[in-house]
Amino acid sequence: MQTPSGILNQPLKRSRIHICSHTMGWIALMTMIIAGSTTAAFGKQLTGFFSPLSMLFLSEVMMLVFAILSFGFFPIVKKIIKLKSGLFLPLVTAGVMSGILAPLFWFWGLQRTFAVNSQLFGMAETLFLIIFGTLFAHQAFRRSQGIGGLVMLLGLVVVAFEGFAQPFTIAIGDVAIVTACFFYGIGGTIVGASLRKVEPQIIIFIRSGCAVLFFFAISPFIAHPFITEIRSFPITLIAVLISYGLISRFLLILGYYESIERLPIATVSLLSTVSVAGAVLFTHLYLGEAVFWYHVAGVALILTGSAVVQWSSLSRFEKRLAHYVKAHHRQQM
């Protein structure tokens, strides 16, 4: 039987747990932003040697290996066995969307467009997450989200039209990137709506497992030069391949699922846009790709839109933190 003081302390304990979980969510989000800044550059370099299907297989295998090394094979399997049967369908569906369809379109598009463009058009995932989160995950839609989303969309349009200085022509690679974002948006919404209580390593394990099974299932029916690509792959790029698997894939996906488990979908999707600035800079310095004024304008509009959306979210977090501090102070009196 609980004492009166124990009952009174329950709200304070819940507040502490909430603040701790919120902090871990922000740490995961920052990790995701840093890792996301390397994705386009490393991926572009590797797609010069590997086909989209090979990139899918290699990236998901490496992510699976890093997950097993980090969390252990048998602990992950035990947790999967204990899952409720109703969670397997959304797990597999999210795995197919985010682990098979989206990466195939992403790698195919990355081969046919500039890394800078792929990173900027990749921000379309944010818009899809807002739309799908509002329609299917019952996320509250705020006016600031609408305004910020429109500003971000304007940034994408500026890049697509090359600052309105050229006739509108959109590369097939850019269309593929936006299509990949559509499938990533569906997968992310499923995770945020139905899999919030599922640990990230389980989602990664299922997702990568789906991709690996897909590769082996489809390989006998298509002519695919995977072995030839492996044999001709330069030894000097092995570090890039490992970095892509560990940083651009594993840490990015782990940070995404950890943050989306603890923060609202809209917060994760919109603050993740900060990585676009780092990605443009990293791609320019690492690959030497040209960055034009309309790229900078697009980045500025995307970041501005993100700031508009997040202003109200940060205000609410400050109020929660102030409430916690006051409650803690009263407890010490």
Secondary structure, 3 states (H helix, E strand, C coil): CCCHHHHHHHHHHHHHHHHHHHHHHHHHHHHHHHHHCCHHHHHHHHCCCCCHHHHHHHHHHHHHHHHHHHHCHHHHHHHHHCCCHHHHHHHHHHHHHHHHHHHHHHHHHHCCCCHHHHHHHCCHHHHHHHHHHHHHCCCCCCHHHHHHHHHHHHHHHHHHCHHHCCCCCCCHHHHHHHHHHHHHHHHHHHHHHHCCCCCHHHHHHHHHHHHHHHHHHHHHHCCCCHHHHHHHCCHHHHHHHHHHHHHHHHHHHHHHHHHHHHCCHHHHHHHHHHHHHHHHHHHHHHHCCCCCHHHHHHHHHHHHHHHHHHHHHHHHHHHHHHHHHHHHHHHHC
